[in-house]
Each structure stands twice: as C-alpha cells, then as structure tokens.
Amino acid sequence: MNNTLKKLVTAGFGLAAIAEEKGRKLLKEAMQKGAVPEAKAKKLYAEYLAKAKKQQAELARMAEAELKKGLGKLHEVASGGLKDLEKELKKHTAPKAAKKTKKTKKRK
C-alpha cells in the first residue's frame, strides 16, 4: 500500500506541475493575442497558482491521513500476529519444560 500511495501522490504532484505549466502557456498566448491585458493575466495566473497549491496541500493531507490509517492497520495485524506466535510458542515450550521437571524428579 505504501508504494502505491507514494506513486499516487507523485502522480498527483506531476499532474499539478503539468497543469501549472499549461495554465501559464494559455495565459501567455492570450496576452500575445491581446485577448487579456498583461496585468489581468498575471492576476489570473497568481489566483490559479494559489488554487493549485491549496489543492496540492489538500492532496498531501489526504495522502498522509490514508498512510497513517494503513500503517495503523498494519501495526494491528503485526501485533496480532506476534501475539498469536507468542501463544503458539508458549503451547509448545511449556509442556516440554514441565516434562523435564517431572523426569528430573523421577530420577532422584
């Protein structure tokens, strides 16, 4: 899960960078054609960047929350598995220790 999540976050940031570049190019073309004044284009681009950064931060927050949730579940599974293993080891080691003690007493 960790690797998949990491890939998704990386892809998300990659897409954001592509979108940022495309937005910049679109505004530049609009300015060159005279469709948008330079001041307006700069303002639109700044708003666009602010929105993109906010979305990136939200994506990072969501990814971190999911990662924590997944790691918590992994810890639960690992802890449960260790407890089960300890129980099994006790089952197999406890009778042998008792048998050795009994044999020792019989020899005396």
C-alpha positions as CSV (number, residue, x, y, z in Angstrom):
1,M,0.0,0.0,0.0
2,N,2.8,2.4,0.9
3,N,4.4,2.1,-2.5
4,T,1.0,2.6,-4.3
5,L,0.2,5.6,-2.2
6,K,3.6,7.1,-2.9
7,K,3.1,6.6,-6.6
8,L,-0.3,8.2,-6.5
9,V,1.0,11.2,-4.6
10,T,3.9,11.6,-7.0
11,A,1.5,11.3,-10.0
12,G,-0.8,13.9,-8.4
13,F,2.1,16.4,-8.0
14,G,3.3,15.6,-11.5
15,L,-0.2,16.4,-12.9
16,A,-0.3,19.6,-10.9
17,A,3.0,20.7,-12.4
18,I,1.7,19.9,-15.9
19,A,-1.5,21.8,-15.2
20,E,0.5,24.8,-13.9
21,E,2.7,24.9,-17.0
22,K,-0.3,24.6,-19.3
23,G,-2.1,27.4,-17.5
24,R,0.9,29.6,-17.8
25,K,1.1,28.9,-21.6
26,L,-2.6,29.6,-22.1
27,L,-2.3,32.9,-20.4
28,K,0.8,33.8,-22.3
29,E,-0.9,33.0,-25.6
30,A,-3.9,35.1,-24.6
31,M,-1.7,38.0,-23.7
32,Q,0.2,37.7,-27.0
33,K,-3.1,37.7,-28.9
34,G,-4.2,40.8,-27.0
35,A,-7.2,38.9,-25.6
36,V,-6.1,39.6,-22.0
37,P,-4.1,42.5,-20.7
38,E,-0.8,41.6,-19.0
39,A,-1.9,42.8,-15.6
40,K,-5.1,40.7,-15.8
41,A,-3.1,37.7,-17.0
42,K,-0.7,38.0,-14.1
43,K,-3.6,38.3,-11.6
44,L,-5.3,35.2,-13.1
45,Y,-2.1,33.2,-13.0
46,A,-1.5,34.1,-9.4
47,E,-5.0,33.1,-8.5
48,Y,-4.6,29.9,-10.5
49,L,-1.3,29.1,-8.6
50,A,-2.8,29.8,-5.3
51,K,-5.7,27.4,-6.0
52,A,-3.3,24.7,-7.3
53,K,-1.1,25.0,-4.2
54,K,-4.1,24.7,-2.0
55,Q,-5.2,21.6,-3.8
56,Q,-1.7,20.1,-3.6
57,A,-1.7,20.7,0.2
58,E,-5.1,19.0,0.4
59,L,-3.8,16.1,-1.6
60,A,-0.8,15.7,0.7
61,R,-3.0,15.9,3.8
62,M,-5.3,13.2,2.4
63,A,-2.4,11.0,1.4
64,E,-0.8,11.4,4.9
65,A,-4.1,10.5,6.6
66,E,-4.5,7.4,4.4
67,L,-1.0,6.4,5.0
68,K,-1.4,6.7,8.8
69,K,-4.6,4.7,8.6
70,G,-2.9,2.0,6.6
71,L,0.1,1.9,8.9
72,G,-2.2,1.7,11.9
73,K,-3.9,-1.4,10.3
74,L,-0.5,-2.9,9.5
75,H,0.6,-2.4,13.1
76,E,-2.6,-4.1,14.4
77,V,-2.1,-7.1,12.1
78,A,1.6,-7.3,13.0
79,S,0.8,-7.1,16.7
80,G,-2.0,-9.6,16.5
81,G,0.3,-12.0,14.6
82,L,3.0,-11.6,17.2
83,K,0.6,-12.3,20.0
84,D,-0.6,-15.4,18.2
85,L,3.0,-16.5,17.7
86,E,3.8,-16.0,21.3
87,K,0.8,-18.1,22.3
88,E,1.9,-20.9,20.0
89,L,5.4,-20.8,21.3
90,K,4.1,-21.0,24.9
91,K,2.0,-24.0,24.0
92,H,5.0,-25.8,22.6
93,T,7.6,-24.8,25.2
94,A,5.5,-25.0,28.4
95,P,4.8,-28.8,28.2
96,K,8.4,-29.6,27.5
97,A,9.6,-27.7,30.5
98,A,7.1,-29.4,32.7
99,K,8.1,-32.9,31.3
100,K,11.8,-32.2,32.0
101,T,11.0,-31.2,35.6
102,K,9.0,-34.4,36.1
103,K,11.7,-36.6,34.6
104,T,14.3,-34.9,36.9
105,K,12.2,-35.6,39.9
106,K,11.7,-39.3,39.0
107,R,15.5,-39.8,38.6
108,K,16.2,-38.6,42.1
